[in-house]
Structures are given as structure tokens and as C-alpha cells.
Amino acid sequence: MPEPNFTPTSFELLEGLAANNEKAWYDAHRDDFEAYVRKPFALALELATERLAETHVPLAGGPKTMFRQNRDVRFSKDKSPYSTHVSGVLTPSGTKAEKQGLLYLQIESSGGLIACGFYQLKAAELGTIRDRIVDEPETFAHVLKDLEAAGLSLSEEDKLKSMPRGYETHSDHDYAEYLKLKSFITQVRLGRGAWLDGDIVDCMVEYAKNCASLLAFGRASEDD
């Protein structure tokens, strides 16, 4: 399988879409956008899938786990017709439908990002992870230690200001602040170099490995 070939043209097209978010511009550049951005992105997902299949964090994806360029604007005040980034996920089943922990990848004009974990969970899904944090603080401490060793930490951008309902009595718990999270994810920003230097697949594989304890913790919570 060939390597994904991101070039300066890839970022010129992303810049162009951000500056000209309209159907006429996209239609005129659709073929180039597909060739220089979406196809190499899909290939990166496929190559990472191949390499992760032989690890303890098998995650899978490809063209079918990429998100559409067209935005659903029916219920949005922002009527811009297109996403100005390209994104996709790797999941245990290789589909977008599940939330058993995922690796998220995004490319945009400035570079992009990688994220991993459990994103925007429903109340019941959050409850299973929160319960495990309460019941198994030493196991959760191991997750945090592994993330710290890799220079990572759980994001606090999706966090309640007070203890969630049903967990008020755990306000003195060692990890009470983590019980307020609504997503259990880590994320890092990427510069253009990760794409242009051909390092993106290595970045994805290494990132998934570094988040293995987090993924295992969340999945074990769901199995309880």
C-alpha cells in the first residue's frame, strides 16, 4: 500500500475552502480536494489500521470512517455548507457507529489534531466510567500515570462545574475532579510537518499505544 502523500497543495486547498466556504468554489476544486486531501487522509487511516492490528490496541478505519465534507446545517445558525477540516476515526469495529473508545484524526489549514478516548458520552455511559473511578481509584491512577509518562492528560474542556447528579457524596474522592468530566479524551495539536514529512501514520500508531490504558479502562467499565 502506498504512503499517504500530503503536499503543500493539500494545505492550500484547505486554506482556500476556509476562505471560500461556498458551493461554487468547492465544486470547482472538488477533484483536487479529493486527490490531495481526502484520499491521502483515507490512506493514512488504512495504514494505521494495518499497523495497529498487530498491537494490543487494534483500531480500524478507512474511507467509511471519515466524516462528510458537507455540513448538516438544518439546526445550526452557521449555514456554511462545508467543514473546513477533514476528519475521521479509528474504532474497535471499524465503524463510526460505536463509542467503545476511538482515535480521532483531523487535518486543517494550520495542521490538525489527534484525540483518543471516549467523547461526549451519554449519561449511562458516563455512569459506568465514573463508577469505576470511584470503585477502583488505583486502577484509574495507573491510567493517569501512563498518560503522564507519554506527556498526555485528560482534557478538561468538556467538564461540569459541580459534581454530577448522583455523585455528590464523592466530592472528597481523590479523583472527584475527573468525575465532573463528560468526555474522557486526550488530544494534541499537530503542525503541518506531521503531514508533510510523512510522519502522520507513525503519530497515530504511537498515540493509540500511549492511550491503551485509557481505552482499556473505559471498555472494562462498559463490560461490568
Secondary structure, 3 states (H helix, E strand, C coil): CCCCCCCHHHHHHHHHHHHCCCHHHHHHHHHHHHHHHHHHHHHHHHHHHHHHCCCCCCCECCHHHECCCECCCCCCCCCCCECCCEEEEEECCCCCCCCCCEEEEEEECCEEEEEEEECCCCHHHHHHHHHHHHHCHHHHHHHHHHHHHCCCCCCCCCECCCCCCCCHHHCCCCCHHHHCECCEEEEEEECCHHHHCCCHHHHHHHHHHHCHHHHHHHHHHHHC
